[in-house]
Amino acid sequence: MRLVVPLSLVCLLAHHAHSASLIQCLSGIQDGSKVIVPSDPVYPKASLGQDYRFTYKPAAIFIPTKEKHIQTAVICANANNVTIAPRSGGHSYEGYSQGGKNGALLVDLYKLDSVSVDKNARTAVVGTGNLLAPLYYKLWTAGKYAFPGGTCPTVGVGGLTLHGGYGLLGRKYGVAADQVLEITMVSAKGDTLVANKNQSSDLFWALRGAGSFGIITSFKIALQTVPNPDVVTSFTYDWPASQHSAVLAAYNTWGPKATNDVTTELNWDSAGSLELQGLYLGPKSNLNGILKGFMDAVGSKPSASDVRQQSLIDALLRFTWMDTTNPADMLHPVAQDAKYMKGNSLLYSAPFSGQTIQIMNKYLSSVPSGSTGAYIIVDLWGGQVNNVPISETAFIHRNELFGIEIVVEWGNMNAPPGKPDCPACLTWINNFYGDLATQYRKEYKINTVPAYQNYIDKGLPNWQQAYYGAAYDRLKQVKRQYDPSNRFQFPQSIPLN
């Protein structure tokens, strides 16, 4: 009698054999590194990202402290045919910093958090394990230097920079990727490559706009110094629901003409709140003149305002929304985000039409059932971002004036992982995006709506063109050259073909 073994069981046994061999290989590295396996008590928490919707189970979690640890870990993954998911901060909107599937090797880079500043050259070598708030504080204490990243304190510099990186210094200095002078990467072969304009220049181009080619261990960045780092102005202005359309229309006309010394965003939520927040690189006494055109166009005074002249580090701390007034606390940030969320984006190269504003009003007039927050963030782009030639980097969004991020949240900070999705929340955001995208295609007469890859969305139609445009084919060529086995992959990574 012949025993017939189901194919599913064969695959399961093979998977366990690969996992055991991988763990044995990783455990042999030691030298200050750490391996977390599924049976470890800390594994359930260590395997989670920021969004608790995703509970992917890595084959193992490897925590290196040195570049050579990563080299050996890649060799271990190759020997066991396991894909690799590098994690800098864990904020991927689709759980891709956990691999986007079960069974990947998660390489958590959080201990690679050194920052080495060269004051003469005005550069710094930044480890990929740095989170934004600690990085801002380290650069400030080294010489009141600035780096144009985002506002979320626990976002990792790795994913942010590889995919652009827009924030409240963006109109003055460009995106985070524009500051990068050199990148050090462990390749799919397990060797270390240095990429800059003169060495592995094709890889250097690709890594400033896209990831999934290897494990980045550090960025060498140009350091920025604002005109007077001790005198900047942070501000918020609020308006009631009756003024929403007027505020957005004013933002439309004023924003593209604003000085590059100011970067702003409009936060508009379905509970009726609309707030303009921003950072001006100058004294409070000048702000009224900077915002005069905007305020005149709105035609009504804000219902509330909070304008502060302060140092740059205090302004950055303010907009991390951390519960502290001590900048030193930025070294140990705590995430303030909801544990369940969904986000997506659209990028606009012209002011919003009246029809687009009507769509915003429609969806922001009520809260989806089960949601703890539903809102849009309208970022003012332009400025230095648009001064970089589109062919200079793989970040191709160089003609945009505004970016819209749509977000819906559910579940509080104490919500356990793996809860069911909120159907009404997902319907709300999908329909909201769908109506905006339909209107966009009608107005711009194009098929693909540009989107920001740091707000990655698994359901985005034609994401390849939306995120990477004409750069996509060249990115695939770079992928074939540097990762021909597709060791670094997730559902929306750059493919081989």
Residue pairs with C-beta under 8 A, 6 or more apart in sequence:
15 103
18 59
18 80
18 81
18 82
19 59
19 60
19 80
19 82
19 103
21 79
21 80
22 59
22 60
22 76
22 77
22 79
22 80
22 82
22 105
23 35
23 37
23 59
23 60
25 75
25 76
25 79
25 80
26 33
26 35
26 60
26 62
26 73
26 76
26 105
27 35
29 35
29 64
29 69
29 72
29 73
29 76
31 65
31 66
31 68
31 69
32 65
32 66
32 69
33 62
33 63
33 64
33 65
33 66
33 69
34 62
34 63
35 60
35 61
35 62
35 63
36 42
36 43
36 46
36 47
36 60
36 61
36 62
36 63
37 43
37 60
37 61
38 57
38 60
40 46
43 61
44 417
46 61
46 108
47 55
47 56
47 57
47 58
47 61
47 98
47 106
48 54
48 55
48 90
48 98
48 417
49 87
49 90
49 91
49 92
49 95
49 97
49 98
50 89
50 90
50 91
50 92
50 154
50 335
50 337
50 339
51 91
51 92
51 93
51 95
51 339
51 340
51 341
52 339
52 340
52 411
52 415
52 416
52 417
52 418
52 419
53 95
53 340
53 341
53 342
53 421
54 94
54 95
54 98
55 417
55 418
56 95
56 98
56 99
56 100
56 101
56 102
56 104
57 102
57 103
58 85
58 98
58 99
58 102
58 103
58 104
58 105
58 106
59 82
59 103
59 104
59 105
60 105
60 106
61 106
61 108
62 69
62 73
62 105
62 106
62 107
62 108
63 108
63 110
63 111
64 70
64 73
64 107
64 109
64 111
64 112
65 111
65 112
67 184
67 186
67 192
67 217
70 107
70 186
70 215
70 217
71 186
71 190
71 191
71 192
72 190
73 84
73 105
73 107
74 84
74 186
74 187
74 188
74 189
74 190
74 215
74 487
75 190
76 105
77 83
77 84
77 105
77 487
78 188
78 189
78 190
78 485
78 487
82 103
82 104
82 105
83 99
83 101
83 103
83 104
83 105
83 486
83 487
83 488
83 489
84 104
84 105
84 107
84 215
84 487
84 488
85 96
85 97
85 98
85 99
85 100
85 104
85 105
85 106
85 107
85 488
85 490
86 97
86 107
86 109
86 128
86 158
86 215
86 216
86 488
87 97
87 98
87 106
87 107
87 108
87 109
87 110
87 156
88 97
88 109
88 110
88 128
88 129
88 156
88 157
88 158
88 159
88 160
89 97
89 131
89 132
89 154
89 155
89 156
89 157
89 158
89 159
89 160
90 97
90 98
90 156
91 97
91 152
91 154
91 155
91 156
91 159
92 98
92 100
92 159
92 456
93 341
93 342
93 343
93 344
93 455
93 456
93 457
94 100
94 456
94 457
94 458
94 491
94 492
96 456
96 490
96 491
96 492
96 493
97 106
97 159
98 104
98 106
99 105
99 106
99 490
100 490
100 491
100 492
101 490
101 491
107 215
109 127
109 128
109 129
109 156
109 158
109 215
109 217
110 129
110 156
111 129
112 127
112 128
112 129
112 217
112 218
113 127
113 129
113 130
113 131
113 134
114 125
114 126
114 127
115 124
115 125
115 126
115 127
115 130
115 135
115 138
115 139
115 142
116 124
116 125
117 123
117 124
117 139
117 142
117 143
117 145
117 223
118 124
119 142
119 143
122 145
122 222
122 223
122 225
123 181
123 220
123 221
123 222
123 223
124 139
124 142
124 145
124 220
124 221
124 223
125 218
125 219
125 220
125 221
126 135
126 157
126 218
126 219
126 220
126 221
127 217
127 218
128 156
128 157
128 158
128 215
128 216
128 217
128 218
128 219
129 156
129 158
130 138
130 156
130 157
131 153
131 154
131 155
131 156
131 157
131 333
132 149
132 150
132 151
132 152
132 153
132 154
132 155
132 156
132 157
132 160
132 320
132 333
133 153
133 154
133 316
133 317
133 320
133 322
133 330
133 331
133 333
134 330
134 331
134 332
134 333
135 147
135 149
135 157
136 146
136 147
136 149
136 313
136 316
136 330
137 313
137 327
137 328
137 330
137 331
138 331
139 145
139 146
139 147
139 223
140 146
140 229
140 312
140 313
140 327
143 223
143 225
144 225
144 229
144 230
144 312
144 313
145 223
145 224
145 225
146 169
146 173
146 223
146 224
146 225
146 226
146 229
146 312
147 169
147 176
147 179
147 221
147 223
147 224
148 165
148 167
148 168
148 169
148 170
148 172
148 173
148 174
148 175
148 176
148 178
148 179
148 224
149 155
149 157
149 160
149 161
149 165
149 167
149 169
149 176
150 160
150 165
150 166
150 167
151 167
151 168
151 316
151 319
151 320
151 321
152 320
152 335
152 337
153 320
153 321
153 322
153 330
153 333
153 334
153 335
153 336
154 333
154 334
154 335
157 176
157 219
158 216
159 211
159 454
160 176
160 454
161 176
161 177
161 180
161 208
161 219
162 177
162 207
162 208
162 209
162 210
162 211
162 216
163 177
163 209
163 210
163 211
163 395
163 453
163 454
163 456
164 175
164 176
164 177
164 209
164 395
164 397
164 452
164 453
164 454
165 175
165 176
165 177
165 454
166 175
166 176
166 379
166 381
166 385
166 403
166 452
166 454
167 176
167 263
168 263
168 265
168 278
168 279
168 316
168 319
169 224
169 226
169 263
169 279
170 263
170 379
170 381
170 383
170 384
170 385
171 258
171 260
171 261
171 262
171 263
171 380
171 381
171 382
171 383
171 384
171 385
172 224
172 226
172 260
172 261
172 263
172 281
172 383
172 384
173 179
173 224
173 384
174 383
174 384
174 385
174 387
174 388
175 385
175 395
177 208
177 209
177 393
177 395
178 208
178 384
178 385
178 388
178 393
179 221
179 222
179 224
180 207
180 208
180 219
180 220
180 221
180 222
181 196
181 220
181 221
181 222
182 194
182 195
182 196
182 204
182 219
182 220
183 194
183 195
183 196
183 203
183 204
183 207
183 216
183 218
183 219
183 220
184 192
184 193
184 194
184 195
184 216
184 217
184 218
184 219
184 220
185 192
185 193
185 194
185 195
185 203
185 207
185 213
185 214
185 215
185 216
185 217
186 192
186 193
186 214
186 215
186 217
187 193
187 213
187 214
187 482
187 483
188 214
188 482
188 483
188 484
188 485
188 487
188 488
192 217
193 200
193 203
193 214
193 482
194 200
195 201
195 203
195 204
195 207
196 204
196 220
197 204
202 474
202 477
202 478
202 481
203 213
203 478
203 481
203 482
205 392
205 393
205 394
205 474
205 478
206 213
206 394
206 474
206 475
206 478
206 479
206 494
207 213
207 216
207 394
208 393
208 394
208 395
209 393
209 394
209 395
209 396
209 453
209 468
209 471
210 394
210 453
210 467
210 468
210 471
210 475
210 494
211 488
211 493
211 494
212 479
212 483
212 488
212 489
212 490
212 493
212 494
213 478
213 479
213 482
213 483
213 488
213 494
214 482
214 483
214 488
215 488
226 232
226 281
226 312
227 261
227 281
227 282
228 281
228 282
228 283
229 311
229 312
229 313
230 311
230 312
231 282
231 283
231 309
231 311
232 279
232 280
232 281
232 282
232 309
232 310
232 311
232 312
232 315
233 279
233 280
233 282
233 283
233 284
233 286
233 287
233 307
233 308
233 309
233 310
233 315
234 277
234 278
234 279
234 280
234 307
234 308
234 310
234 314
234 315
234 318
234 319
235 276
235 277
235 278
235 279
235 280
235 287
235 305
235 306
235 307
235 308
236 275
236 276
236 277
236 304
236 305
236 306
236 307
237 275
237 276
237 277
237 302
237 304
237 305
238 273
238 274
238 275
238 276
238 302
238 303
238 304
238 305
239 247
239 274
239 275
239 298
239 300
239 302
239 303
240 272
240 274
240 303
241 272
241 274
243 274
243 298
243 300
244 268
244 274
244 361
244 364
245 357
245 361
246 297
246 298
246 299
246 300
247 266
247 274
247 276
247 298
248 266
248 268
248 352
248 357
248 360
248 378
249 297
249 357
250 294
250 295
250 297
250 298
250 299
251 264
251 266
251 276
251 294
251 378
251 380
252 351
252 352
253 293
253 297
253 351
254 291
254 293
254 294
254 297
255 264
255 294
255 380
255 382
255 401
255 402
256 351
256 382
256 401
257 293
258 264
258 290
258 294
258 380
259 290
260 383
260 384
261 280
261 281
261 282
261 290
262 278
262 279
262 280
262 281
262 290
263 278
263 279
263 380
263 383
264 276
264 277
264 278
264 279
264 379
264 380
265 276
265 277
265 278
265 377
265 378
265 379
265 380
266 274
266 275
266 276
266 376
266 377
266 378
267 273
267 274
267 275
267 276
267 277
267 375
267 376
267 377
268 274
268 275
268 360
268 364
268 375
268 376
268 377
268 378
269 364
269 373
269 374
269 375
269 376
270 363
270 364
270 365
270 366
270 367
270 368
270 371
270 374
270 375
271 367
271 373
276 294
277 319
278 380
279 315
279 319
280 286
280 287
280 290
282 290
283 309
284 307
284 308
284 309
287 307
308 314
308 315
308 318
310 318
313 327
313 330
314 325
314 327
316 330
317 324
317 325
317 327
317 329
317 330
320 330
320 333
321 336
322 329
322 330
322 333
322 334
322 336
323 334
323 336
336 413
337 409
338 372
338 373
338 409
338 410
338 411
338 412
338 413
339 411
339 412
339 413
339 415
339 417
340 409
340 410
340 411
340 415
340 419
340 421
340 422
341 407
341 408
341 409
341 410
342 407
342 408
342 425
342 426
342 429
343 405
343 406
343 407
343 408
343 429
343 455
343 457
344 405
344 406
344 429
344 433
344 451
344 455
344 457
344 459
344 460
345 403
345 404
345 405
345 406
345 451
345 452
345 455
345 457
346 403
346 404
346 433
346 436
346 437
346 440
346 449
346 450
346 451
347 381
347 397
347 400
347 402
347 403
347 404
347 449
347 450
347 451
347 452
348 400
348 401
348 402
348 403
348 404
348 440
349 399
349 400
349 401
349 444
349 450
350 401
350 444
351 401
351 402
352 360
352 402
353 439
353 443
355 439
355 443
356 436
356 439
356 440
356 443
359 432
359 435
359 436
359 439
360 376
360 436
362 435
363 428
363 431
363 432
363 435
364 374
364 375
364 376
367 374
368 374
368 408
368 422
368 424
368 425
368 427
368 428
369 422
369 424
370 410
370 422
370 423
370 424
370 425
371 408
371 409
371 410
371 422
371 424
371 425
371 428
372 409
372 410
372 411
372 412
373 407
373 408
373 409
374 407
374 408
374 409
374 425
374 428
374 429
375 406
375 407
376 404
376 405
376 406
376 407
377 404
377 405
377 407
378 402
378 403
378 404
379 402
379 403
379 404
379 405
380 401
380 402
381 397
381 400
381 401
381 402
381 403
382 400
382 401
385 397
385 398
385 400
386 398
386 399
386 400
388 398
389 398
390 396
390 398
390 399
394 468
394 471
394 474
394 475
396 468
396 469
396 470
396 471
397 450
397 452
400 450
403 452
404 436
405 452
405 455
406 429
406 432
406 433
406 436
407 429
408 422
408 425
408 426
408 428
408 429
409 425
410 422
410 425
411 419
411 422
430 459
437 449
437 461
440 449
441 447
441 449
447 462
448 461
448 462
448 465
448 466
449 466
450 466
450 469
451 457
451 460
451 463
451 466
451 467
452 467
453 467
453 468
456 463
456 467
456 492
457 463
458 491
458 492
460 466
463 492
464 472
465 472
467 492
468 475
468 494
472 494
475 494
476 494
476 495
476 496
476 497
478 494
479 486
479 494
479 495
479 496
480 496
480 497
484 496
486 495
486 496
489 495
